[in-house]
């Protein structure tokens, strides 16, 4: 008889704990869905940001290629050490 009483208390305790945890997880999931649906930047802002990043990458690539070309003209031994000696 005592075992049945403690078993019921044990089950009710963990059912209550599960209920609290599942409700918390459900609320957290709903919160994450709302955050995912919100819009921080508009499409125009994203396009302008992408254009600026592309411009910076283009300038960097142009600088890098120019520097490599000048280095090749000044000292070609760096690129072909065996063929020119």
C-alpha positions as MATLAB code, in Angstrom:
seq = 'XXXXXXXXXXXXXXXXXXXXXXXXXXXXXXXXXXXXXXXXXXXXXXXXXXXXXXXXXXXXXXXXXXXXXXXXXXXXXXXXXXXXX';
ca = [
       0.000    0.000    0.000;
       2.808    2.402    0.865;
       4.573    1.643   -2.404;
       1.479    2.622   -4.374;
       1.204    5.907   -2.488;
       4.871    6.827   -3.102;
       4.585    5.737   -6.717;
       1.645    8.113   -7.251;
       3.532   10.985   -5.616;
       6.616   10.168   -7.676;
       4.611   10.098  -10.925;
       2.737   13.331  -10.169;
       5.968   15.103   -9.312;
       7.614   14.144  -12.595;
       4.437   14.807  -14.586;
       4.393   18.317  -13.142;
       8.080   18.739  -13.904;
       7.557   17.515  -17.478;
       4.621   19.863  -17.892;
       6.701   22.849  -16.790;
       9.611   21.889  -19.047;
       7.429   21.251  -22.095;
       5.606   24.556  -21.619;
       8.954   26.343  -21.333;
      10.241   24.657  -24.494;
       7.038   25.537  -26.336;
       7.294   29.182  -25.294;
      10.959   29.285  -26.242;
      10.177   27.766  -29.648;
       7.441   30.343  -30.286;
       9.851   33.104  -29.320;
      12.490   31.812  -31.733;
       9.907   31.616  -34.534;
       8.898   35.244  -33.919;
      12.540   36.329  -33.944;
      13.089   34.473  -37.219;
      10.063   36.159  -38.808;
      11.092   39.662  -37.783;
      12.918   41.840  -40.282;
      15.954   43.703  -39.038;
      17.121   45.127  -42.370;
      15.008   46.012  -45.390;
      15.797   44.688  -48.860;
      17.177   48.076  -49.905;
      19.559   48.192  -46.956;
      20.773   44.673  -47.701;
      21.352   45.601  -51.363;
      23.343   48.716  -50.403;
      25.410   46.703  -47.945;
      26.120   44.077  -50.613;
      27.180   46.785  -53.085;
      29.590   48.270  -50.552;
      31.093   44.877  -49.766;
      31.481   44.130  -53.490;
      33.138   47.514  -54.008;
      35.600   46.916  -51.171;
      36.411   43.418  -52.449;
      36.888   44.758  -55.976;
      39.276   47.468  -54.791;
      41.233   44.944  -52.719;
      41.463   42.485  -55.633;
      42.587   45.242  -58.013;
      45.260   46.327  -55.531;
      46.438   42.737  -55.026;
      46.662   42.054  -58.759;
      48.483   45.338  -59.383;
      50.953   44.601  -56.606;
      51.577   41.086  -57.969;
      52.117   42.435  -61.492;
      54.588   45.051  -60.262;
      56.402   42.413  -58.198;
      56.595   40.137  -61.254;
      58.004   42.923  -63.416;
      60.573   44.023  -60.826;
      61.700   40.553  -59.672;
      60.526   37.620  -61.856;
      62.864   35.197  -60.062;
      60.300   34.930  -57.244;
      57.758   33.272  -59.557;
      60.128   31.126  -61.650;
      63.312   30.444  -59.640;
      64.546   27.455  -61.669;
      63.874   28.647  -65.211;
      65.609   32.009  -65.126;
      68.885   30.976  -63.483;
];
